[in-house]
Amino acid sequence: MDIKEIKTRLPIGTVLMHYGLKMDKNNRLHCPFHEDKKPSMQVYPKTGTVYCFSTTCAKHGKAIDQIDLVMYLENCTKHEAIVKCESLITGMPAQVKRSKAKSPVVEACPAQHTATLTNFFTTFRKAVYNSPEAKAYLKKRHLWAGFEAKRFAIGYNSGQFHHGSRKANIDKALSVGLLKERRPGNPKAGYQVWAKDCLIFPLKNAQGEILSLYGRSLKNDSDQRHFYLKNRQGLFPGYPPKNTKKIILTESIIDCLSI
């Protein structure tokens, strides 16, 4: 499949949706390549491109097509991005090895992934006590008593887990998606923090191990308030026992806790 065919068959909206990037009614979204309080990235469905108007963004000044968008988000080579785009069109898994030279961070194996997320979530749980905003929100939603009683697994991400003496956490955070390089291949440009200023909830497998995380923003109630790690899976608060006879499904995790 050549580049022209990919651009014809793969809408830019499909790529954005695959990575959990949601446009507003004006085809704008928060740029994933920098801290973006107001949507600064414009989507152009007709041309299959996106453009960030923020001058602080490393991608400012360039119209980004479907292939380039995948390349930047995945921090991969052009060839790997083309293969990924083909898989989004055909629905078949991408069969390509990632270039080690492009990204020095090796993705964690399943066991390491679970252990890393568990360690970070332990830190997030402790951070709730140091955040007046997190405590106020939990009290407002009548969840603070449950948190204090250790019945609810809730954390808070202040975005400081890789600063100062915690710089040793950077590689691990990159491997599970909690951090992303602002300029791929250039760590000196800094990192974008996943789900900053969010309550954090663990998504677990049938064995009770953390497979992924969900973040709920405390500062945004209109858009970009829900955050999921890439390739999310798992349930909250966990899988039901085998002898369960009735299951109540809720629209959101906080609804589940409220019940």
SEDO-995113 format. One line per 3 residues: their letters; for each residue x, y, z of N, C-alpha, C. Coordinates in steps of 0.05 Angstrom, whole numbers, plus 5000, padded with zeros to 4 digits. Atoms other than C-alpha are relative to their C-alpha. Layout:
N
a = X/Y/Z/X/Y/Z/X/Y/Z | ...
// end
This chain:
259
mdi = 5017/4976/5000/5000/5000/5000/5018/5025/5000 | 4983/4976/5002/5032/5066/4978/4989/5022/5017 | 5007/4978/4982/5030/5132/5016/4974/5014/4990
kei = 5024/4987/5011/4977/5162/4969/4975/4985/5007 | 5023/5017/4994/4930/5104/4980/4993/5001/5030 | 5004/4998/4971/4940/5108/5056/4985/5026/5007
ktr = 5013/4974/4995/4922/5182/5056/4972/5001/4990 | 5028/5000/5011/4860/5168/5014/4982/4983/5017 | 5017/5019/4986/4834/5109/5055/4999/5004/5030
lpi = 4999/4998/4971/4853/5130/5126/4994/5029/5008 | 5007/4973/4991/4815/5191/5153/5017/5008/5024 | 4984/4990/4978/4854/5234/5201/4985/4995/5027
gtv = 5016/5005/4976/4797/5226/5251/5002/4972/5011 | 4997/5028/4992/4807/5151/5252/5026/4997/5016 | 4975/5001/4986/4879/5161/5273/4998/5013/5028
lmh = 5004/4987/4975/4860/5210/5327/4984/4983/5020 | 5017/5017/4983/4806/5164/5354/5016/4976/5011 | 4984/5023/4992/4855/5106/5356/5017/5007/5024
ygl = 4983/4991/4978/4899/5146/5404/4985/5014/5022 | 5016/4988/4979/4842/5171/5446/4999/5031/4999 | 4999/4971/5003/4847/5243/5419/4973/5009/4989
kmd = 5028/4993/5007/4777/5274/5416/4998/5029/4991 | 5004/4972/5010/4759/5335/5374/4975/5012/5012 | 5024/4987/4992/4709/5386/5397/4983/5007/4975
knn = 5018/4995/5022/4652/5412/5354/5013/5018/4978 | 4986/4982/5019/4700/5461/5320/5025/4986/4988 | 4977/5016/5011/4749/5405/5300/5026/5009/5013
rlh = 4975/4993/4986/4799/5427/5352/5004/4980/5023 | 4994/5017/4978/4834/5388/5406/5025/5009/5015 | 4976/4994/4985/4887/5393/5460/5024/4986/4986
cpf = 4977/5011/5013/4954/5383/5426/5014/4979/5018 | 4987/5020/4984/4987/5318/5450/5030/5004/5002 | 4971/4996/5000/5057/5346/5439/5010/5021/5018
hed = 4991/4981/4980/5058/5399/5493/4977/5004/5020 | 5020/4994/4980/5021/5422/5555/4981/5020/4988 | 5019/4984/5016/4958/5451/5525/4974/5004/5016
kkp = 5023/4994/4984/4907/5485/5570/4975/5005/4983 | 5022/4995/5018/4864/5508/5512/5006/4986/4974 | 4995/5015/5025/4855/5468/5447/5015/5018/4980
smq = 4984/4984/5019/4910/5494/5401/5005/4985/4974 | 4996/5016/5025/4910/5438/5349/4974/4999/4984 | 5023/5000/5018/4863/5445/5290/5001/4976/4982
vyp = 5002/5024/5017/4840/5385/5251/4987/5008/4973 | 5010/4994/5026/4828/5390/5176/4993/4973/4986 | 5008/5026/5011/4788/5328/5155/5003/4998/4970
ktg = 4999/5001/5029/4787/5347/5081/5028/4994/4990 | 4972/5004/5009/4863/5349/5075/5014/4977/5015 | 4988/5022/4984/4875/5294/5127/5024/5009/5016
tvy = 4977/4989/4986/4921/5338/5168/4991/5013/5027 | 5004/4985/4976/4927/5371/5236/5022/5022/5002 | 4980/4978/4998/4963/5436/5254/4997/5013/5028
cfs = 5000/4987/4974/4983/5463/5322/5008/5029/4998 | 4995/4971/5003/4979/5539/5327/5016/5011/5024 | 4985/4990/4977/5017/5543/5393/5029/5003/4993
ttc = 4972/4996/5006/5086/5573/5384/5019/4986/5019 | 4983/5015/4981/5111/5534/5444/5001/4970/4993 | 5001/5028/5008/5097/5468/5409/5023/4993/4981
akh = 4978/5008/5017/5154/5430/5377/4991/4995/4972 | 5011/5006/5026/5108/5413/5319/4987/5024/4987 | 5012/4975/5011/5085/5485/5307/5013/5007/4973
gka = 4989/4991/5026/5092/5509/5236/4999/4979/4978 | 5000/5022/5019/5081/5442/5202/4972/4987/4999 | 5024/5015/5003/5018/5410/5174/5007/4970/5003
idq = 4993/5028/4994/5019/5338/5201/4979/4982/4988 | 5019/5019/5012/4987/5283/5159/4997/4975/5017 | 5005/5025/4985/4963/5214/5181/5025/4985/5007
idl = 4976/5015/4995/5030/5181/5174/5019/5013/5020 | 4983/4986/4982/5070/5235/5208/4988/5001/5029 | 5013/5000/4974/5019/5237/5265/5006/4974/5015
vmy = 4993/5026/4988/5029/5163/5278/5029/4999/5008 | 4971/5001/4995/5104/5171/5273/5007/5016/5025 | 4993/4983/4976/5106/5227/5325/4988/4988/5025
len = 5013/5011/4976/5056/5194/5373/5013/4974/5009 | 4988/5026/4994/5090/5126/5369/5031/5003/5004 | 4971/4996/4999/5161/5156/5367/5014/4978/4985
ctk = 4990/5022/5017/5177/5109/5310/5011/5011/4974 | 4990/4991/5026/5208/5112/5240/4976/5004/4981 | 5020/4996/5020/5170/5132/5178/4989/4973/4990
hea = 5008/5027/5010/5168/5060/5153/4981/4987/5020 | 5017/5012/4979/5140/5036/5220/4973/5013/5001 | 5025/4986/5000/5087/5090/5217/4982/4992/4976
ivk = 5015/5009/5023/5066/5069/5147/4988/4973/5005 | 5010/5026/4994/5059/4997/5170/4977/5002/5020 | 5021/4997/4981/5018/5020/5229/4974/5011/4987
ces = 5023/4989/5014/4972/5061/5184/4986/4979/4983 | 5012/5022/5016/4962/5001/5139/4983/4982/5019 | 5014/5017/4982/4941/4961/5200/4974/5013/5010
lit = 5025/4986/4993/4890/5015/5219/4979/4998/4978 | 5018/5003/5023/4860/5008/5149/4989/4972/4998 | 5007/5027/5004/4860/4933/5145/4989/4986/5024
gmp = 5008/5014/4975/4848/4916/5218/5018/4978/5008 | 4981/5021/4994/4907/4869/5217/5022/5011/5017 | 4978/4990/4984/4963/4875/5269/5024/5008/4984
aqv = 4976/4990/5015/5024/4914/5247/5023/4980/5005 | 4978/5018/4998/5081/4866/5233/5026/5014/4994 | 4975/4986/5004/5143/4907/5243/5015/5002/5027
krs = 4984/4998/4975/5200/4910/5294/5007/5030/5004 | 4994/4973/4993/5210/4976/5329/5030/5005/4998 | 4972/4993/5002/5275/5012/5316/5012/5007/5027
kak = 4988/4994/4974/5319/5011/5378/5015/5026/5000 | 4985/4975/5002/5360/5069/5352/4982/5025/5004 | 5019/4977/4999/5298/5114/5349/4991/5006/5029
spv = 5010/4997/4973/5275/5102/5420/5017/4983/5019 | 4984/5016/4982/5323/5081/5476/4985/4986/5021 | 5016/5011/4978/5266/5062/5522/4987/4974/4989
vea = 5012/5026/5008/5246/4988/5516/4974/4997/5015 | 5026/5004/4987/5173/4974/5529/5001/4977/5020 | 4999/5020/4979/5162/4934/5592/4985/4975/4991
cpa = 5015/5024/5004/5142/4861/5588/4976/5000/5018 | 5025/4998/4984/5073/4845/5618/5005/5000/5030 | 4995/5001/4971/5101/4827/5687/5012/5026/5009
qht = 4987/4975/4992/5146/4888/5689/4980/5023/4998 | 5020/4980/5004/5089/4931/5663/4982/5002/5024 | 5018/5001/4977/5043/4909/5719/5014/5010/5026
atl = 4985/4992/4976/5097/4918/5772/5006/5030/5000 | 4994/4972/5002/5115/4987/5747/4975/5017/5006 | 5024/4985/4995/5043/5011/5746/4992/4998/5030
tnf = 5007/5004/4972/5032/4982/5816/5017/5019/5017 | 4982/4982/4984/5093/5021/5843/4992/5029/4997 | 5008/4972/5004/5070/5086/5811/4974/5005/5013
ftt = 5026/4995/4987/4999/5077/5836/5003/5003/5030 | 4995/4997/4971/5026/5068/5907/5008/5029/5006 | 4992/4972/4997/5058/5136/5899/4977/5019/4997
frk = 5024/4983/5005/4994/5166/5871/4981/4999/5024 | 5018/5002/4977/4954/5140/5930/5010/5018/5023 | 4989/4984/4979/5001/5174/5979/4996/5030/4994
avy = 5002/4972/5008/4996/5239/5939/4973/5013/5006 | 5027/4990/4994/4922/5246/5954/5001/5017/5025 | 4999/4986/4975/4938/5268/6025/5013/5027/4998
nsp = 4986/4974/5003/4983/5324/6000/4987/5019/4981 | 5014/4983/5020/4933/5352/5951/4973/5010/5011 | 5026/4989/4991/4879/5399/5978/4978/4997/4979
eak = 5019/5002/5022/4846/5397/5909/4988/4971/4999 | 5010/5027/5001/4841/5321/5909/4982/4994/5024 | 5017/5005/4977/4814/5318/5980/4973/5015/4998
ayl = 5025/4984/5002/4763/5373/5966/4981/4986/4980 | 5017/5013/5021/4739/5336/5903/4987/4975/5011 | 5010/5025/4988/4732/5270/5940/4978/5005/5020
kkr = 5021/4993/4980/4693/5303/5996/4975/5010/4986 | 5023/4990/5015/4648/5338/5945/4984/4977/4989 | 5013/5024/5012/4633/5270/5913/4993/4979/5021
hlw = 5007/5018/4978/4623/5238/5982/5017/4974/4999 | 4982/5024/5002/4683/5191/5971/5023/5001/5020 | 4977/4998/4982/4732/5216/6023/4999/4980/5023
agf = 5002/5019/4978/4706/5172/6079/5008/4972/4991 | 4992/5026/5011/4714/5111/6035/5030/4998/4995 | 4971/5000/5004/4785/5131/6017/5014/4998/5026
eak = 4987/5002/4974/4803/5142/6089/4999/4972/5012 | 5003/5026/4989/4776/5074/6107/5014/4978/4982 | 4985/5018/5018/4820/5044/6051/4982/4981/4984
rfa = 5018/5017/5016/4758/5016/6016/5003/5006/4971 | 4998/4992/5027/4770/5055/5953/5029/5004/4991 | 4973/4997/5011/4833/5051/5910/5000/5025/4983
igy = 5000/4974/5014/4843/5124/5890/5027/5013/5003 | 4974/4986/4999/4907/5161/5873/4997/5028/4989 | 5000/4973/5011/4926/5231/5851/5027/5005/4986
nsg = 4975/4995/5015/4977/5251/5798/5005/5030/4998 | 4992/4972/5000/5009/5318/5812/5019/5007/4977 | 4981/4996/5022/5057/5308/5754/5029/5005/5009
qfh = 4973/4995/4989/5118/5312/5800/5016/4974/5004 | 4987/5026/4993/5137/5238/5801/5027/4995/4986 | 4975/5003/5014/5197/5248/5755/5019/5023/5004
hgs = 4984/4977/4994/5227/5311/5785/5020/4995/5022 | 4981/5001/4978/5287/5321/5830/5012/4973/5004 | 4988/5026/4993/5310/5257/5865/4985/4977/4986
rka = 5016/5021/5013/5256/5219/5826/5006/4997/4971 | 4993/5002/5028/5290/5227/5759/5006/4971/4991 | 4995/5028/5006/5307/5153/5763/4974/4986/4990
nid = 5026/5011/5009/5232/5141/5749/4994/5004/4971 | 5007/4991/5027/5235/5171/5679/4998/4977/4981 | 5001/5022/5019/5252/5109/5639/4976/4981/5005
kal = 5023/5018/4994/5200/5067/5676/4974/5014/4992 | 5025/4986/5007/5147/5121/5666/4997/5001/4970 | 5002/5000/5029/5163/5125/5592/4991/4973/4990
svg = 5006/5027/5009/5157/5049/5586/4971/4993/5002 | 5029/5007/4995/5085/5048/5612/4982/5023/4990 | 5017/4979/5011/5061/5113/5580/4993/5023/5019
llk = 5005/4978/4981/5061/5159/5641/5014/5026/4992 | 4985/4977/5011/5111/5205/5606/5003/4996/4970 | 4994/5000/5029/5122/5223/5533/5020/5023/4994
err = 4981/4979/5007/5181/5261/5504/4987/5022/4984 | 5012/4978/5016/5160/5330/5479/5012/5000/4972 | 4987/5002/5026/5210/5323/5423/5013/4972/4999
pgn = 4990/5027/5001/5220/5249/5407/5030/4999/4994 | 4971/5003/5004/5294/5231/5413/5016/5022/5013 | 4986/4977/4987/5311/5295/5452/4989/5004/5028
pka = 5010/4998/4972/5300/5285/5527/5005/5027/5013 | 4995/4973/4989/5329/5354/5541/4977/5019/4996 | 5023/4983/5005/5265/5384/5513/4978/4996/5020
gyq = 5019/5005/4979/5227/5355/5572/4979/4979/4993 | 5020/5022/5002/5167/5309/5580/4972/5010/5003 | 5028/4995/4996/5092/5312/5574/4989/4978/5019
vwa = 5010/5018/4979/5058/5281/5635/4972/4991/4993 | 5026/5011/5004/4999/5235/5625/4982/5006/5025 | 5021/4996/4979/4936/5254/5666/5010/5016/5023
kdc = 4991/4982/4979/4968/5310/5705/4976/5014/5013 | 5022/4988/4984/4923/5340/5760/4975/4983/4998 | 5023/5018/5002/4878/5279/5756/4999/4981/5024
lif = 5003/5023/4983/4850/5229/5805/5007/4975/4983 | 4991/5024/5015/4879/5161/5785/4987/4975/5012 | 5014/5025/4991/4842/5094/5788/5013/4977/4985
plk = 4988/5023/5013/4872/5025/5775/4980/4982/4986 | 5016/5019/5015/4843/4978/5723/5014/4973/5003 | 4988/5025/4992/4855/4906/5743/4991/4975/4984
naq = 5007/5026/5013/4856/4835/5714/4986/4982/5020 | 5015/5019/4983/4822/4774/5742/5016/4992/5025 | 4983/5007/4977/4881/4763/5789/5004/5024/5019
gei = 4998/4976/4984/4874/4833/5818/5025/5016/4995 | 4975/4985/5006/4938/4859/5785/4992/5024/4982 | 5006/4976/5015/4939/4929/5755/5011/4998/4972
lsl = 4993/5002/5028/4939/4927/5679/5002/5028/4987 | 5001/4974/5012/4924/5000/5665/4990/5020/5020 | 5010/4980/4982/4903/5066/5696/4980/5019/4985
ygr = 5019/4980/5010/4846/5116/5687/5004/5026/5016 | 4998/4974/4987/4852/5190/5702/4976/5017/4996 | 5023/4982/5002/4796/5239/5718/5009/5028/5009
slk = 4989/4974/4995/4815/5312/5713/4984/5014/5022 | 5012/4983/4979/4801/5358/5773/4996/5028/4990 | 5000/4972/5009/4809/5421/5732/4985/5004/4974
nds = 5013/4997/5026/4769/5408/5669/4974/4983/5000 | 5025/5014/5000/4695/5391/5668/4986/5001/4973 | 5013/4997/5026/4680/5407/5595/5011/4981/4979
dqr = 4988/5018/5019/4730/5368/5552/5027/4991/5011 | 4974/5011/4992/4793/5327/5560/5001/4995/5031 | 5000/5005/4971/4772/5306/5630/5005/4970/5006
hfy = 4995/5028/4997/4781/5231/5619/5025/4992/4986 | 4974/5009/5010/4849/5199/5609/5004/4970/5004 | 4994/5029/4999/4867/5127/5592/5027/4995/4989
lkn = 4975/5008/5012/4934/5095/5581/4995/4985/4974 | 5002/5013/5026/4947/5067/5512/4995/4970/5004 | 5007/5028/4999/4919/4997/5499/4988/4992/5027
rqg = 5011/5005/4974/4878/5001/5562/4984/4974/5001 | 5015/5024/4995/4848/4939/5592/4997/4997/5030 | 5005/5004/4971/4823/4914/5660/4974/5013/5009
lfp = 5025/4990/4989/4763/4930/5704/5005/5013/5027 | 5001/4987/4974/4749/4974/5764/4974/4994/5013 | 4977/5003/4982/4745/4958/5821/5015/4974/4995
gyp = 4987/5026/5005/4762/4888/5794/4980/4981/4988 | 5018/5020/5010/4734/4825/5764/4982/4989/5022 | 5018/5011/4979/4673/4798/5801/5006/4971/5006
pkn = 4996/5028/4993/4677/4731/5838/4983/4982/4982 | 5014/5018/5019/4655/4670/5798/4971/4995/5009 | 5027/5006/4991/4593/4661/5842/4982/5024/4999
tkk = 5017/4976/5002/4567/4731/5827/4975/4995/4983 | 5025/5005/5014/4494/4730/5806/4989/5025/4987 | 5010/4975/5011/4481/4803/5792/5023/5020/4997
iil = 4979/4980/5005/4527/4856/5761/4987/5026/4992 | 5010/4973/5007/4512/4931/5759/5022/5015/4985 | 4980/4985/5016/4548/4969/5704/4993/5030/5002
tes = 5004/4971/4998/4558/5044/5711/5014/5014/4977 | 4987/4985/5022/4577/5097/5661/5028/5008/5006 | 4973/4992/4993/4639/5118/5699/5009/4987/5026
iid = 4989/5011/4976/4685/5096/5754/4990/5014/5025 | 5010/4985/4976/4663/5151/5801/4971/4993/5005 | 5028/5010/4996/4590/5130/5790/5000/4974/5016
cls = 4997/5026/4987/4612/5060/5811/5006/5004/5030 | 4993/4995/4972/4643/5087/5875/4977/5013/5015 | 5023/4987/4987/4583/5130/5890/4979/4980/5009
i = 5019/5021/4993/4538/5069/5888/5010/4984/5023
// end
